[in-house]
Amino acid sequence: MIRKYQNELIVLLAFLFLAGAVLFELFQQHKLESAQENAFGTTIKLEDTSTLKKLWIGNKTISSRLKGVESFVGNSKVKTFKIERNHADIVLSGLSGSELNTVVGKYIASTPVQIKSLNIKRDGELYGLELKCIW
Amino acid sequence: MNFLTTNEKLLLVYRDMPYISEPRKYDLLLTPQFYIYKKESLPIKYGFQAKKLAPSILEELLGEGEYSYAVLPDGDDWSFYAYDMNKIESFLKNKRLDSHYINKIYFAQQSKDFFADPISVDDKNALLTIDDTVVMLPKTMVESQKFYPLDEDARPEKGIIPPQSRSSMISQKQSIAIAVLMSVLAIGYIVEGVGIKHSLSKIESEIEATKSKYPSLRDKPSMIINNIYNSAYKIDKRQRAIREKIKSISHLLGKGSKIDNLEISSNGYKGTISVEKNKLGDIQKLAKKNKIDAKLSGNLFSVKGSI
Protein backbone atom coordinates (compact mmCIF):
# COMPACT_ATOMS: atom_id res chain seq x y z
CA MET A 1 0.00 0.00 0.00
CA ILE A 2 2.78 2.41 0.98
CA ARG A 3 4.67 1.56 -2.17
CA LYS A 4 1.55 2.09 -4.25
CA TYR A 5 1.16 5.65 -3.04
CA GLN A 6 4.80 6.43 -2.41
CA ASN A 7 4.74 9.46 -4.75
CA GLU A 8 1.79 10.96 -2.95
CA LEU A 9 3.47 10.06 0.33
CA ILE A 10 6.63 11.92 -0.67
CA VAL A 11 4.56 15.00 -1.49
CA LEU A 12 2.57 14.64 1.72
CA LEU A 13 5.72 14.39 3.84
CA ALA A 14 7.22 17.40 2.09
CA PHE A 15 3.96 19.28 2.64
CA LEU A 16 3.98 18.37 6.34
CA PHE A 17 7.60 19.52 6.53
CA LEU A 18 6.64 22.80 4.87
CA ALA A 19 3.59 23.22 7.09
CA GLY A 20 5.72 22.53 10.16
CA ALA A 21 8.29 25.07 9.00
CA VAL A 22 5.60 27.68 8.33
CA LEU A 23 4.07 27.08 11.76
CA PHE A 24 7.51 27.30 13.37
CA GLU A 25 8.17 30.61 11.60
CA LEU A 26 4.72 31.98 12.52
CA PHE A 27 5.14 30.92 16.13
CA GLN A 28 8.54 32.61 16.34
CA GLN A 29 7.10 35.71 14.67
CA HIS A 30 4.27 35.80 17.20
CA LYS A 31 6.74 35.32 20.06
CA LEU A 32 8.91 38.11 18.68
CA GLU A 33 5.98 40.52 18.45
CA SER A 34 4.88 39.86 22.02
CA ALA A 35 8.50 39.99 23.22
CA GLN A 36 8.98 43.36 21.51
CA GLU A 37 5.77 44.62 23.06
CA ASN A 38 6.76 43.20 26.43
CA ALA A 39 10.29 44.63 26.17
CA PHE A 40 8.92 48.06 25.32
CA GLY A 41 6.33 47.86 28.10
CA THR A 42 8.86 46.54 30.62
CA THR A 43 11.42 49.24 29.81
CA ILE A 44 8.89 52.07 29.98
CA LYS A 45 7.24 50.70 33.10
CA LEU A 46 10.55 50.14 34.88
CA GLU A 47 11.78 53.61 33.96
CA ASP A 48 8.52 55.25 35.00
CA THR A 49 8.13 53.23 38.17
CA SER A 50 11.70 53.90 39.19
CA THR A 51 11.42 57.64 38.45
CA LEU A 52 8.08 58.08 40.21
CA LYS A 53 9.14 55.93 43.15
CA LYS A 54 12.38 57.87 43.58
CA LEU A 55 10.49 61.12 43.35
CA TRP A 56 7.57 60.51 45.69
CA ILE A 57 8.33 57.52 47.85
CA GLY A 58 11.24 57.40 50.28
CA ASN A 59 13.07 60.36 48.73
CA LYS A 60 16.06 60.84 51.01
CA THR A 61 16.68 64.48 50.12
CA ILE A 62 13.35 65.73 51.52
CA SER A 63 14.38 66.15 55.15
CA SER A 64 17.28 68.45 54.29
CA ARG A 65 15.16 70.46 51.87
CA LEU A 66 12.43 70.99 54.44
CA LYS A 67 14.97 71.99 57.06
CA GLY A 68 15.73 74.91 54.77
CA VAL A 69 12.31 76.34 55.78
CA GLU A 70 13.38 76.56 59.40
CA SER A 71 16.59 78.38 58.60
CA PHE A 72 14.80 80.65 56.09
CA VAL A 73 12.05 81.92 58.42
CA GLY A 74 14.09 81.85 61.62
CA ASN A 75 13.32 80.02 64.86
CA SER A 76 11.07 82.78 66.16
CA LYS A 77 8.44 82.05 63.52
CA VAL A 78 8.53 78.28 63.94
CA LYS A 79 5.89 76.93 66.28
CA THR A 80 6.24 73.30 65.40
CA PHE A 81 8.87 71.64 63.25
CA LYS A 82 8.67 67.88 63.44
CA ILE A 83 10.45 65.86 60.82
CA GLU A 84 10.42 62.14 61.29
CA ARG A 85 11.50 59.31 59.05
CA ASN A 86 9.09 60.01 56.21
CA HIS A 87 6.67 62.62 57.40
CA ALA A 88 6.73 66.21 58.59
CA ASP A 89 4.47 68.45 60.68
CA ILE A 90 5.33 72.10 60.36
CA VAL A 91 3.55 75.10 61.90
CA LEU A 92 4.80 78.62 61.16
CA SER A 93 3.41 81.95 62.24
CA GLY A 94 4.03 85.65 61.72
CA LEU A 95 5.15 85.27 58.11
CA SER A 96 5.16 88.27 55.83
CA GLY A 97 3.51 88.03 52.44
CA SER A 98 6.83 87.53 50.66
CA GLU A 99 8.01 84.97 53.25
CA LEU A 100 4.78 83.05 52.70
CA ASN A 101 5.34 83.15 48.95
CA THR A 102 8.88 81.80 49.32
CA VAL A 103 7.93 79.09 51.81
CA VAL A 104 5.02 77.88 49.67
CA GLY A 105 6.62 78.40 46.25
CA LYS A 106 10.24 77.46 46.89
CA TYR A 107 10.12 75.04 49.81
CA ILE A 108 6.77 73.30 49.61
CA ALA A 109 5.50 73.29 46.03
CA SER A 110 8.87 72.54 44.48
CA THR A 111 9.75 69.78 46.93
CA PRO A 112 8.38 66.35 46.06
CA VAL A 113 6.51 65.82 49.30
CA GLN A 114 3.02 64.42 49.37
CA ILE A 115 1.01 67.30 50.78
CA LYS A 116 -1.61 65.91 53.11
CA SER A 117 -2.82 69.31 54.22
CA LEU A 118 -1.70 72.89 53.79
CA ASN A 119 -3.52 75.58 55.75
CA ILE A 120 -2.82 79.30 55.49
CA LYS A 121 -4.46 81.89 57.69
CA ARG A 122 -4.01 85.67 57.70
CA ASP A 123 -3.78 87.60 60.89
CA GLY A 124 -3.60 91.29 60.01
CA GLU A 125 -0.65 91.69 57.64
CA LEU A 126 1.00 88.44 58.73
CA TYR A 127 0.29 84.85 57.89
CA GLY A 128 0.29 81.54 59.68
CA LEU A 129 0.97 78.25 57.86
CA GLU A 130 0.42 74.61 58.79
CA LEU A 131 1.81 71.82 56.66
CA LYS A 132 1.42 68.08 57.04
CA CYS A 133 3.23 66.01 54.48
CA ILE A 134 4.80 62.62 53.89
CA TRP A 135 7.34 61.22 51.40
CA MET B 1 17.53 10.25 -15.04
CA ASN B 2 18.91 7.34 -13.09
CA PHE B 3 19.62 9.50 -10.10
CA LEU B 4 15.93 9.28 -9.27
CA THR B 5 15.89 5.51 -9.04
CA THR B 6 18.12 2.74 -7.84
CA ASN B 7 18.63 -0.67 -9.36
CA GLU B 8 16.12 -3.30 -8.33
CA LYS B 9 15.98 -7.03 -8.99
CA LEU B 10 15.90 -7.77 -12.71
CA LEU B 11 12.72 -9.47 -13.91
CA LEU B 12 12.53 -10.99 -17.38
CA VAL B 13 9.08 -10.36 -18.81
CA TYR B 14 7.76 -12.93 -21.31
CA ARG B 15 4.32 -14.29 -22.04
CA ASP B 16 4.63 -17.65 -20.31
CA MET B 17 6.43 -16.31 -17.27
CA PRO B 18 5.37 -17.80 -13.93
CA TYR B 19 3.36 -15.92 -11.34
CA ILE B 20 5.37 -13.53 -9.26
CA SER B 21 5.50 -14.69 -5.68
CA GLU B 22 7.56 -11.88 -4.18
CA PRO B 23 5.81 -8.48 -4.31
CA ARG B 24 8.62 -5.95 -4.53
CA LYS B 25 10.08 -3.45 -6.94
CA TYR B 26 11.55 -4.86 -10.10
CA ASP B 27 13.49 -3.63 -13.08
CA LEU B 28 11.78 -5.17 -16.09
CA LEU B 29 13.79 -6.70 -18.88
CA LEU B 30 11.24 -6.89 -21.70
CA THR B 31 11.55 -9.66 -24.23
CA PRO B 32 10.72 -8.81 -27.86
CA GLN B 33 7.16 -10.04 -27.15
CA PHE B 34 6.51 -6.72 -25.42
CA TYR B 35 8.16 -4.17 -27.65
CA ILE B 36 8.57 -3.21 -31.27
CA TYR B 37 12.08 -2.37 -32.33
CA LYS B 38 13.61 -0.69 -35.34
CA LYS B 39 17.13 0.52 -35.93
CA GLU B 40 17.67 3.58 -38.09
CA SER B 41 20.63 5.60 -39.18
CA LEU B 42 19.62 9.22 -39.00
CA PRO B 43 21.63 12.45 -39.19
CA ILE B 44 20.37 13.49 -35.79
CA LYS B 45 22.49 14.59 -32.88
CA TYR B 46 20.18 14.47 -29.89
CA GLY B 47 17.89 11.82 -28.44
CA PHE B 48 14.96 14.18 -27.96
CA GLN B 49 15.03 14.98 -31.69
CA ALA B 50 15.05 11.28 -32.50
CA LYS B 51 12.20 10.64 -30.06
CA LYS B 52 10.00 13.07 -31.98
CA LEU B 53 10.47 10.92 -35.08
CA ALA B 54 9.78 7.63 -33.26
CA PRO B 55 5.99 7.45 -33.95
CA SER B 56 6.44 7.97 -37.68
CA ILE B 57 9.37 5.58 -37.93
CA LEU B 58 7.58 2.77 -36.09
CA GLU B 59 4.08 3.53 -37.38
CA GLU B 60 3.99 0.70 -39.93
CA LEU B 61 5.04 -1.87 -37.38
CA LEU B 62 2.53 -1.02 -34.68
CA GLY B 63 -0.77 -2.70 -34.06
CA GLU B 64 -3.56 -1.27 -31.98
CA GLY B 65 -2.56 0.12 -28.63
CA GLU B 66 -1.44 3.10 -26.71
CA TYR B 67 2.27 3.21 -27.29
CA SER B 68 5.09 4.89 -25.51
CA TYR B 69 8.37 5.41 -27.27
CA ALA B 70 12.00 5.16 -26.32
CA VAL B 71 14.98 6.02 -28.47
CA LEU B 72 18.47 4.93 -27.53
CA PRO B 73 21.75 5.47 -29.32
CA ASP B 74 23.32 2.37 -30.81
CA GLY B 75 26.75 3.24 -32.14
CA ASP B 76 26.19 5.78 -34.91
CA ASP B 77 22.58 4.63 -35.29
CA TRP B 78 19.43 5.05 -33.23
CA SER B 79 17.36 2.23 -31.76
CA PHE B 80 13.64 3.04 -31.74
CA TYR B 81 11.36 1.18 -29.35
CA ALA B 82 7.59 1.23 -28.96
CA TYR B 83 5.87 -0.44 -26.04
CA ASP B 84 2.34 -0.41 -24.68
CA MET B 85 2.66 0.32 -20.99
CA ASN B 86 -1.01 -0.41 -20.33
CA LYS B 87 -0.67 -3.86 -21.83
CA ILE B 88 2.53 -4.52 -19.89
CA GLU B 89 0.94 -3.38 -16.67
CA SER B 90 -2.20 -5.41 -17.14
CA PHE B 91 -0.13 -8.46 -18.15
CA LEU B 92 1.97 -8.12 -15.01
CA LYS B 93 -1.12 -7.60 -12.91
CA ASN B 94 -2.32 -10.99 -14.15
CA LYS B 95 1.03 -12.28 -12.99
CA ARG B 96 0.31 -10.73 -9.57
CA LEU B 97 2.57 -7.74 -9.85
CA ASP B 98 1.01 -4.31 -9.40
CA SER B 99 2.19 -1.48 -11.59
CA HIS B 100 3.70 0.48 -8.71
CA TYR B 101 6.29 -2.25 -8.34
CA ILE B 102 7.77 -1.37 -11.72
CA ASN B 103 10.99 0.55 -11.21
CA LYS B 104 12.74 0.67 -14.58
CA ILE B 105 12.28 -0.84 -17.98
CA TYR B 106 14.98 -2.34 -20.17
CA PHE B 107 14.65 -3.86 -23.61
CA ALA B 108 16.39 -7.17 -24.26
CA GLN B 109 17.66 -5.59 -27.46
CA GLN B 110 19.84 -3.27 -25.39
CA SER B 111 21.85 -6.31 -24.25
CA LYS B 112 22.27 -7.86 -27.68
CA ASP B 113 25.89 -8.79 -26.94
CA PHE B 114 24.83 -10.69 -23.84
CA PHE B 115 22.33 -12.66 -25.94
CA ALA B 116 24.97 -13.60 -28.49
CA ASP B 117 24.92 -16.98 -26.76
CA PRO B 118 21.46 -18.47 -26.27
CA ILE B 119 19.97 -17.62 -22.91
CA SER B 120 17.36 -19.90 -21.47
CA VAL B 121 14.04 -18.23 -20.80
CA ASP B 122 12.06 -21.33 -19.78
CA ASP B 123 11.90 -24.99 -20.73
CA LYS B 124 10.86 -24.23 -24.27
CA ASN B 125 12.19 -20.83 -25.22
CA ALA B 126 15.46 -19.00 -25.45
CA LEU B 127 16.66 -15.50 -26.27
CA LEU B 128 19.30 -15.14 -28.92
CA THR B 129 20.81 -12.36 -31.01
CA ILE B 130 20.42 -13.09 -34.68
CA ASP B 131 21.54 -10.52 -37.27
CA ASP B 132 22.08 -7.93 -34.55
CA THR B 133 18.52 -8.31 -33.26
CA VAL B 134 17.48 -10.10 -30.08
CA VAL B 135 14.72 -12.58 -30.77
CA MET B 136 12.83 -15.14 -28.75
CA LEU B 137 12.59 -18.55 -30.29
CA PRO B 138 11.93 -22.15 -29.34
CA LYS B 139 14.93 -23.96 -27.99
CA THR B 140 14.43 -26.63 -30.62
CA MET B 141 15.30 -24.10 -33.29
CA VAL B 142 18.56 -23.14 -31.68
CA GLU B 143 21.50 -24.84 -33.23
CA SER B 144 23.63 -24.92 -30.14
CA GLN B 145 21.97 -26.91 -27.44
CA LYS B 146 23.92 -25.19 -24.74
CA PHE B 147 21.80 -22.56 -22.97
CA TYR B 148 23.01 -20.10 -20.43
CA PRO B 149 21.01 -18.73 -17.52
CA LEU B 150 19.97 -15.11 -17.29
CA ASP B 151 21.99 -13.13 -14.77
CA GLU B 152 22.83 -9.56 -13.81
CA ASP B 153 25.16 -9.22 -16.78
CA ALA B 154 22.05 -8.99 -18.90
CA ARG B 155 21.22 -5.62 -17.31
CA PRO B 156 21.68 -2.87 -19.92
CA GLU B 157 23.45 0.32 -18.98
CA LYS B 158 20.50 2.64 -19.33
CA GLY B 159 16.96 2.01 -18.15
CA ILE B 160 13.75 3.81 -18.88
CA ILE B 161 11.54 5.28 -16.23
CA PRO B 162 8.08 3.87 -16.94
CA PRO B 163 5.45 6.35 -18.08
CA GLN B 164 3.10 7.57 -15.35
CA SER B 165 1.60 4.72 -13.49
CA ARG B 166 -2.18 4.64 -13.49
CA SER B 167 -2.32 3.90 -9.79
CA SER B 168 -0.55 7.11 -8.91
CA MET B 169 -1.86 10.60 -9.55
CA ILE B 170 1.65 11.99 -9.95
CA SER B 171 4.87 10.58 -11.28
CA GLN B 172 7.90 9.97 -9.13
CA LYS B 173 9.74 12.71 -10.98
CA GLN B 174 6.93 15.19 -10.32
CA SER B 175 6.60 14.16 -6.70
CA ILE B 176 10.33 14.60 -6.13
CA ALA B 177 10.27 17.98 -7.87
CA ILE B 178 7.34 19.13 -5.71
CA ALA B 179 8.97 17.71 -2.58
CA VAL B 180 12.25 19.50 -3.37
CA LEU B 181 10.41 22.77 -3.97
CA MET B 182 8.45 22.42 -0.73
CA SER B 183 11.58 21.46 1.18
CA VAL B 184 13.45 24.50 -0.14
CA LEU B 185 10.55 26.70 0.94
CA ALA B 186 10.42 24.94 4.30
CA ILE B 187 14.15 25.46 4.81
CA GLY B 188 13.63 29.14 3.99
CA TYR B 189 10.93 29.37 6.66
CA ILE B 190 13.09 27.50 9.17
CA VAL B 191 16.06 29.78 8.50
CA GLU B 192 13.81 32.79 9.00
CA GLY B 193 12.34 31.26 12.16
CA VAL B 194 15.82 30.59 13.56
CA GLY B 195 16.78 34.20 12.75
CA ILE B 196 13.72 35.41 14.66
CA LYS B 197 14.66 33.12 17.54
CA HIS B 198 18.07 34.84 17.69
CA SER B 199 16.36 38.24 17.73
CA LEU B 200 14.17 36.96 20.55
CA SER B 201 17.13 36.03 22.72
CA LYS B 202 18.65 39.44 21.93
CA ILE B 203 15.47 41.13 23.13
CA GLU B 204 15.44 38.96 26.25
CA SER B 205 19.01 39.97 27.09
CA GLU B 206 18.06 43.62 26.45
CA ILE B 207 15.20 43.25 28.94
CA GLU B 208 17.63 41.75 31.45
CA ALA B 209 20.03 44.65 30.86
CA THR B 210 17.19 47.13 31.41
CA LYS B 211 16.14 45.33 34.57
CA SER B 212 19.69 45.41 35.91
CA LYS B 213 19.55 49.24 35.73
CA TYR B 214 16.83 49.10 38.36
CA PRO B 215 18.16 46.75 41.04
CA SER B 216 15.37 47.56 43.50
CA LEU B 217 12.74 46.43 41.00
CA ARG B 218 14.66 43.77 39.10
CA ASP B 219 13.63 40.75 41.12
CA LYS B 220 10.12 41.87 41.86
CA PRO B 221 7.29 40.13 40.05
CA SER B 222 5.57 42.24 37.42
CA MET B 223 2.39 42.38 39.55
CA ILE B 224 4.26 44.10 42.37
CA ILE B 225 5.99 46.45 39.91
CA ASN B 226 2.56 47.30 38.52
CA ASN B 227 1.25 48.01 42.01
CA ILE B 228 4.21 50.25 42.81
CA TYR B 229 3.78 52.01 39.49
CA ASN B 230 0.02 52.51 39.99
CA SER B 231 0.39 53.89 43.48
CA ALA B 232 3.33 56.17 42.52
CA TYR B 233 1.43 57.33 39.44
CA LYS B 234 -1.64 58.14 41.55
CA ILE B 235 0.48 60.13 44.01
CA ASP B 236 2.24 61.94 41.18
CA LYS B 237 -1.03 62.89 39.52
CA ARG B 238 -2.64 64.16 42.72
CA GLN B 239 0.39 66.07 43.97
CA ARG B 240 0.90 67.74 40.61
CA ALA B 241 -2.78 68.75 40.72
CA ILE B 242 -2.33 70.23 44.23
CA ARG B 243 0.67 72.24 43.07
CA GLU B 244 -1.17 73.36 39.98
CA LYS B 245 -4.02 74.58 42.20
CA ILE B 246 -1.62 76.45 44.51
CA LYS B 247 -0.15 78.11 41.43
CA SER B 248 -3.60 79.05 40.11
CA ILE B 249 -4.69 80.54 43.44
CA SER B 250 -1.41 82.46 43.72
CA HIS B 251 -2.30 84.19 40.42
CA LEU B 252 -5.26 85.76 42.18
CA LEU B 253 -3.08 87.26 44.88
CA GLY B 254 -1.19 90.50 44.56
CA LYS B 255 -1.72 94.17 44.98
CA GLY B 256 -5.29 94.70 46.08
CA SER B 257 -5.99 91.08 47.02
CA LYS B 258 -4.92 89.07 50.02
CA ILE B 259 -5.58 85.61 51.22
CA ASP B 260 -7.66 85.39 54.38
CA ASN B 261 -7.50 81.69 54.78
CA LEU B 262 -6.85 78.69 52.59
CA GLU B 263 -7.05 74.97 53.26
CA ILE B 264 -5.65 72.57 50.74
CA SER B 265 -5.70 68.84 51.11
CA SER B 266 -5.47 65.91 48.72
CA ASN B 267 -9.27 65.99 48.38
CA GLY B 268 -9.83 69.66 47.63
CA TYR B 269 -9.37 73.24 48.62
CA LYS B 270 -11.41 76.03 50.14
CA GLY B 271 -10.60 79.55 51.27
CA THR B 272 -11.42 83.23 51.13
CA ILE B 273 -9.58 86.09 49.47
CA SER B 274 -10.16 89.75 50.41
CA VAL B 275 -10.15 92.01 47.39
CA GLU B 276 -10.17 95.78 47.11
CA LYS B 277 -13.30 97.01 45.40
CA ASN B 278 -11.54 98.40 42.34
CA LYS B 279 -9.84 95.02 41.74
CA LEU B 280 -12.97 92.86 41.98
CA GLY B 281 -13.48 92.69 38.19
CA ASP B 282 -9.83 91.81 37.54
CA ILE B 283 -9.81 89.05 40.15
CA GLN B 284 -13.05 87.63 38.80
CA LYS B 285 -11.52 87.45 35.33
CA LEU B 286 -8.32 85.87 36.69
CA ALA B 287 -10.34 83.28 38.63
CA LYS B 288 -12.23 82.36 35.47
CA LYS B 289 -9.03 82.19 33.48
CA ASN B 290 -7.40 79.91 36.06
CA LYS B 291 -10.52 77.77 36.32
CA ILE B 292 -11.12 78.52 39.99
CA ASP B 293 -14.65 78.37 41.24
CA ALA B 294 -14.88 81.75 43.05
CA LYS B 295 -18.01 83.23 44.59
CA LEU B 296 -18.11 86.92 45.39
CA SER B 297 -19.69 88.11 48.57
CA GLY B 298 -19.09 91.80 49.31
CA ASN B 299 -15.37 92.19 48.81
CA LEU B 300 -14.67 88.57 49.67
CA PHE B 301 -14.04 85.87 47.18
CA SER B 302 -14.83 82.36 48.37
CA VAL B 303 -12.86 79.74 46.50
CA LYS B 304 -13.73 76.09 46.73
CA GLY B 305 -13.14 73.01 44.65
CA SER B 306 -11.95 69.47 44.44
CA ILE B 307 -8.57 68.21 43.33
Contacts between the chains, C-beta under 8 A, distances in Angstrom:
chain1	res1	chain2	res2	distance
A	3	B	25	7.2
A	3	B	100	5.5
A	3	B	101	6.8
A	4	B	98	6.6
A	4	B	100	4.5
A	4	B	167	5.6
A	4	B	168	7.4
A	5	B	100	7.9
A	5	B	167	8.0
A	5	B	168	6.8
A	6	B	100	7.2
A	6	B	168	7.9
A	6	B	172	7.7
A	6	B	175	8.0
A	7	B	168	4.8
A	7	B	169	7.6
A	7	B	170	5.1
A	7	B	171	6.7
A	7	B	172	5.4
A	7	B	174	7.4
A	7	B	175	3.8
A	8	B	168	6.8
A	8	B	169	6.5
A	8	B	170	6.9
A	8	B	175	7.1
A	10	B	172	7.9
A	10	B	175	4.5
A	10	B	176	6.6
A	10	B	178	8.0
A	10	B	179	4.9
A	11	B	170	6.8
A	11	B	175	5.0
A	11	B	178	5.2
A	11	B	179	5.9
A	11	B	182	7.7
A	13	B	179	7.2
A	14	B	178	6.6
A	14	B	179	3.6
A	14	B	180	7.8
A	14	B	182	3.9
A	14	B	183	5.6
A	14	B	186	7.6
A	15	B	182	6.0
A	17	B	182	6.7
A	17	B	183	6.1
A	17	B	186	4.8
A	18	B	182	4.3
A	18	B	183	7.4
A	18	B	185	5.6
A	18	B	186	4.3
A	18	B	189	7.4
A	20	B	186	7.3
A	21	B	185	7.5
A	21	B	186	3.7
A	21	B	187	7.3
A	21	B	188	7.8
A	21	B	189	3.8
A	21	B	190	4.8
A	21	B	193	7.1
A	22	B	186	7.6
A	22	B	189	5.3
A	24	B	189	6.8
A	24	B	190	6.3
A	24	B	193	4.6
A	25	B	189	4.3
A	25	B	190	7.2
A	25	B	192	5.3
A	25	B	193	4.1
A	25	B	196	7.2
A	27	B	193	7.6
A	28	B	192	8.0
A	28	B	193	4.4
A	28	B	194	8.0
A	28	B	196	4.0
A	28	B	197	5.5
A	28	B	200	7.0
A	29	B	193	7.9
A	29	B	196	6.0
A	31	B	196	7.6
A	31	B	200	5.9
A	32	B	196	5.0
A	32	B	199	5.9
A	32	B	200	5.6
A	32	B	203	7.5
A	35	B	200	5.5
A	35	B	203	4.8
A	35	B	204	6.9
A	36	B	203	6.4
A	38	B	207	7.4
A	39	B	203	5.0
A	39	B	206	6.1
A	39	B	207	5.1
A	39	B	210	7.7
A	42	B	207	5.5
A	42	B	210	6.5
A	42	B	211	7.4
A	42	B	222	7.8
A	43	B	207	7.5
A	43	B	210	4.9
A	45	B	225	6.4
A	45	B	226	7.4
A	45	B	229	5.9
A	46	B	210	6.0
A	46	B	211	6.7
A	46	B	213	7.5
A	46	B	214	5.0
A	46	B	217	5.9
A	46	B	225	7.1
A	47	B	214	8.0
A	48	B	229	6.2
A	48	B	233	7.5
A	49	B	214	7.8
A	49	B	217	6.2
A	49	B	225	5.7
A	49	B	228	5.4
A	49	B	229	4.1
A	49	B	232	6.4
A	50	B	214	4.8
A	50	B	216	7.5
A	50	B	217	6.3
A	52	B	229	7.0
A	52	B	232	3.5
A	52	B	233	6.1
A	52	B	235	7.5
A	52	B	236	5.3
A	53	B	216	7.8
A	53	B	228	6.0
A	53	B	232	5.1
A	55	B	232	7.7
A	55	B	236	7.0
A	56	B	232	5.7
A	56	B	235	4.7
A	56	B	236	6.1
A	56	B	239	6.9
A	57	B	231	8.0
A	57	B	232	6.1
A	57	B	235	7.4
A	97	B	258	7.5
A	101	B	250	7.5
A	104	B	246	6.4
A	104	B	250	7.6
A	105	B	250	7.3
A	109	B	243	4.8
A	109	B	246	5.5
A	109	B	247	7.3
A	112	B	239	7.4
A	113	B	239	8.0
A	114	B	235	5.8
A	114	B	238	8.0
A	114	B	239	5.8
A	114	B	266	7.7
A	115	B	239	6.6
A	115	B	242	5.3
A	115	B	264	6.9
A	115	B	265	7.7
A	115	B	266	7.0
A	116	B	265	6.6
A	116	B	266	6.5
A	117	B	263	7.0
A	117	B	264	7.0
A	117	B	265	4.5
A	118	B	242	7.9
A	118	B	246	7.6
A	118	B	262	7.7
A	118	B	263	7.5
A	118	B	264	4.4
A	118	B	265	7.6
A	119	B	261	7.5
A	119	B	262	7.0
A	119	B	263	4.9
A	119	B	264	7.6
A	120	B	259	5.9
A	120	B	261	6.5
A	120	B	262	4.5
A	120	B	263	8.0
A	120	B	271	7.5
A	121	B	260	7.6
A	121	B	261	4.7
A	121	B	262	8.0
A	122	B	258	6.2
A	122	B	259	5.9
A	122	B	260	5.2
A	122	B	261	6.7
A	127	B	259	7.4
